[in-house]
Amino acid sequence: MTELSAPIVWWIAAGLAVALELATGTFYLLMFALGLACAALAAHAGASFTLQLVVASAVGGGAVAAWHVRRTKHPRSAPAQSNPDVNLDIGQRLQVDTWSSDGTARVQYRGTAWTARYAGPGNPSAGWHVVRAVEGNVLVVERA
């Protein structure tokens, strides 16, 4: 039986970390895999096992820390149903003539009939409204 060399072991570990990331969707595992890959490169360069461990932990841990800092400084964007960068209907104005007692209305918007649901403060009233979200085929609106 052939013994595996240190670089091969590091590459296998990096590959397993990437596979685990693909299965779980945890981006931090990619940063950890980056550290493992750098340790494999250090092993190819002839570094001692201790230095390989230091490289793996420094690069992997540093990448995880840097990604964590980036995520805390850049908050997540709004969900797609209420994000104007994803859905161009968000922020558009429409006229509501009458409201039903359940807080919905039928409105004409973009040349077709839509169901609108009131999500603003107080009771809905006729007039101009602004689209705040789109949930399926329902426009969630507030008073303009």
C-alpha distance (Angstrom), angle and dihedral (degrees) to the residues before:
residue distance angle dihedral
M1 . . .
T2 3.80 . .
E3 3.79 119.9 .
L4 3.81 115.5 -127.9
S5 3.78 116.0 -119.5
A6 3.81 120.2 -124.1
P7 3.84 94.9 -107.5
I8 3.82 90.9 52.7
V9 3.81 91.1 51.5
W10 3.82 90.8 50.4
W11 3.83 91.8 47.9
I12 3.81 91.1 49.4
A13 3.81 90.2 49.6
A14 3.83 90.5 49.1
G15 3.81 90.5 49.1
L16 3.80 91.3 50.1
A17 3.81 90.5 50.1
V18 3.82 90.3 51.9
A19 3.82 91.1 47.5
L20 3.80 90.6 49.6
E21 3.81 89.8 49.6
L22 3.79 90.4 52.3
A23 3.79 89.7 51.2
T24 3.81 95.8 47.1
G25 3.81 104.7 26.8
T26 3.82 92.1 -131.2
F27 3.80 104.9 148.3
Y28 3.80 90.8 -164.5
L29 3.81 88.9 71.5
L30 3.81 88.7 63.6
M31 3.79 89.1 57.0
F32 3.80 89.1 50.3
A33 3.82 89.7 48.9
L34 3.80 88.5 52.9
G35 3.80 88.9 58.6
L36 3.80 90.8 49.0
A37 3.80 90.9 50.4
C38 3.80 90.8 50.6
A39 3.81 88.8 51.6
A40 3.82 88.1 53.0
L41 3.79 89.8 52.8
A42 3.80 89.8 48.8
A43 3.81 88.9 51.6
H44 3.82 90.1 50.8
A45 3.82 87.8 52.4
G46 3.81 90.2 55.2
A47 3.82 99.2 -106.9
S48 3.78 118.5 160.6
F49 3.79 119.4 -99.7
T50 3.82 90.0 -108.4
L51 3.81 90.9 54.5
Q52 3.83 89.8 46.9
L53 3.81 89.5 55.5
V54 3.80 91.2 47.5
V55 3.81 90.9 50.1
A56 3.82 92.0 47.8
S57 3.79 93.5 49.0
A58 3.83 96.0 40.7
V59 3.81 96.1 47.6
G60 3.82 96.0 37.2
G61 3.79 94.8 42.3
G62 3.80 92.3 42.8
A63 3.80 92.0 50.0
V64 3.81 91.6 48.5
A65 3.82 90.9 48.9
A66 3.81 92.4 46.6
W67 3.81 91.7 49.4
H68 3.80 91.1 48.5
V69 3.82 91.2 51.7
R70 3.80 90.7 47.9
R71 3.81 91.8 51.3
T72 3.80 92.9 50.1
K73 3.82 92.1 49.8
H74 3.82 94.1 46.1
P75 3.80 109.1 49.4
R76 3.77 119.3 -151.1
S77 3.76 118.1 -89.7
A78 3.77 121.5 -109.3
P79 3.80 118.0 -82.7
A80 3.81 113.8 -83.5
Q81 3.82 93.3 -107.8
S82 3.83 91.4 61.4
N83 3.82 101.3 26.4
P84 3.83 113.4 107.7
D85 3.83 89.6 -158.8
V86 3.81 89.3 63.1
N87 3.80 102.6 30.5
L88 3.79 116.0 39.8
D89 3.81 91.9 -162.1
I90 3.81 91.2 72.8
G91 3.80 109.2 103.8
Q92 3.80 95.0 17.5
R93 3.79 119.3 132.0
L94 3.77 126.7 -126.4
Q95 3.79 137.4 174.1
V96 3.82 119.8 -115.4
D97 3.81 113.8 -164.0
T98 3.83 101.3 -177.6
W99 3.79 137.6 3.0
S100 3.80 128.1 -143.9
S101 3.79 120.3 -129.5
D102 3.82 90.1 -105.3
G103 3.83 92.3 61.9
T104 3.81 96.5 -102.4
A105 3.79 132.2 112.8
R106 3.79 138.8 -175.0
V107 3.80 110.1 -120.8
Q108 3.77 137.1 176.9
Y109 3.78 110.0 -122.0
R110 3.82 128.4 161.5
G111 3.78 91.0 -5.1
T112 3.79 98.2 -54.6
A113 3.79 140.6 78.8
W114 3.81 116.7 -94.2
T115 3.77 134.8 179.0
A116 3.78 112.1 -118.6
R117 3.80 123.7 -160.8
Y118 3.78 120.7 -159.9
A119 3.81 114.7 -127.2
G120 3.77 101.7 164.1
P121 3.79 130.4 104.0
G122 3.78 119.9 -75.9
N123 3.77 125.8 2.9
P124 3.80 122.3 -30.5
S125 3.76 118.1 -105.0
A126 3.79 134.8 -177.1
G127 3.78 117.8 -88.6
W128 3.77 141.0 69.7
H129 3.79 118.3 -18.2
V130 3.80 136.2 -178.5
V131 3.81 123.8 -131.4
R132 3.83 109.1 -120.0
A133 3.83 99.1 172.7
V134 3.78 142.4 -3.8
E135 3.80 115.8 -136.1
G136 3.78 107.9 -175.0
N137 3.79 104.3 -58.5
V138 3.82 95.0 -18.9
L139 3.80 122.2 98.5
V140 3.80 112.4 -145.1
V141 3.80 106.2 -148.6
E142 3.80 142.0 -178.1
R143 3.78 130.5 -163.2
A144 3.81 111.4 -83.6
